[in-house]
Every structure is written in C-alpha cells, then in structure tokens.
Amino acid sequence: MYLNYWRLKERPFETAPETKFFFSSHNHEEALQRLLFSCHEHRGCMVLTGEYGCGKTLLSRVLIRELARDVRCQIALIINPRLAPKEFLEMIWFELGGSKEKSGMDKVLLLEHIKQLLEGNAKAGRETTLIIDEAQAIENEEVLEEIRLLMNIQDGEELLLNMIFIGQPELKERILKLKQLAQRIQMWFHLPPLTPEETHHYIQYRLTISGGHSEIFTSEACQKVHALAGGIPRLINNICNMALWIGEKNQLQKINPETVEMAFQTLKG
C-alpha cells in the first residue's frame, strides 16, 4: 500500500464517483451549470453525453448533491434503465418514494399515481427531477415513449417533471431518430476529454484532496499521462494509481514519464 510512502491520507485515484473528487474543468463546470439551470428553470429535458470514463456519473452525483441542498427538490436516479416499460415506471415510482406495496398495480393506475405524486410536489412547491444514467442502455423504445408521455404532465404551462438523460455519444443518435422525443430536448451538451493543461491540474487536485503533495508527478509525467489516457479521467486514474504503486516499489522521489509508461504497459498486460 503506497499511502504511507507518498504521505497520502487516502487513495487519490479511485474510480468510484466520490463528489469531493469532482474536478471543475471548464467543460465539467459548464455541464453542471446547464444541468442546474435545466432543473431550476423547468426546462423539461436535457441530454448529457460523453465517452466512457469522461466523468458523467460523477457529474450526476454532484448534480444530485447540489439539488439535494434545496429541500424543495425531489430526485429520482435510475442507474440501470435496461427495463421493460412497466418495470421502468415502477422504478420511477419507487425512486420518488412510492410504496413498494403497490408494485403489482396495472400500468394505467401506476401512471395515475405518478401523476398525482408530481402534482402533489408541485402544489407543495417542490421540483421533481428524474436522472437516467447510462441511458444509452435503454433497449426498449417503448420505454423512451413512456418517458416522452411523462413529460406531457403539466400544471398549466409549467412542466412538472425535469428529465436528465446521461449516456454515451450513441444516445444522441437514438433520441434524434425519435422525432417526437427529440423535439422535447431543450439542451444538449457533450462532455469532451480534459485538455493537457487540465489533466495536469486534475492530477494535482486529486493528490491535494487526498492529503498529499501536488507535485508528486512531474510536469513531464503529467504530459505523458495525458498522451496515454487521451484526457479521459477514468484512464488517468488507472494510470496514476499504478504509477504510484510502481514509484513506491522503486523508491522514487517523484513520478517521471518512464514510470508512467511502465504503469501504462502494466495495465495493458
């Protein structure tokens, strides 16, 4: 375990989506502000896309943390949307606090209960937000149609349900093929990889949050990490984690480009 060697309080490059490790790059901050705007201004539906490992899930958890600070917000998070239409509706019902004792009700009644819940939240001055992570995994197009119909629930001109789709780039292609759903999307945002400079700051930030020295990786090592990881945070984490272990094993004072290359080759197998 390299924590003592590098004088760290915890592992800086774990891949679990812990909000304290959220790095506010220009594009990550832009995405967060758009998501918050979409929810608070009742914009209906927003789609956030990005490559595998670019930080979408962590961003969704930060969004939930920010929304949860407001007692007027109720949030439903679905992380495995590969469900049949009725199962999907039941999951929404459960996530919004509905009784599991009513899980056997037919779809018409289930929709009516969801509608009543949304209307009740609106009357109490609460916002309701549904976040669907890994939305590209939705296999049944009937599920997307159910989502579209849920977005029809309104109180006068005000939408009662904020919808956030989060997924890989192919999600946008799927939605655009469904014109009725695509017309409901008020904002789109694609989360790109980190730039070389952002990768350097990202590595320093994670080391600092973990109680360590921000300069454990040399500037050249950070450049090498970016070149090998392509600016994808999850790959950056994997390479840096392995590099720290190799650095301890070889009693290094700093992580250099050669160590980064060795870490990358070790991960490749």
Helices and strands as residue ranges (DSSP letters): H 3-6, G 19-21, H 26-40, E 45-50, H 56-68, E 73-78, H 85-95, G 100-102, H 107-123, E 127-132, G 135-137, H 141-150, E 154-155, E 158-159, E 162-167, H 170-177, H 179-182, E 185-191, H 196-209, H 219-229, H 233-249, H 257-268
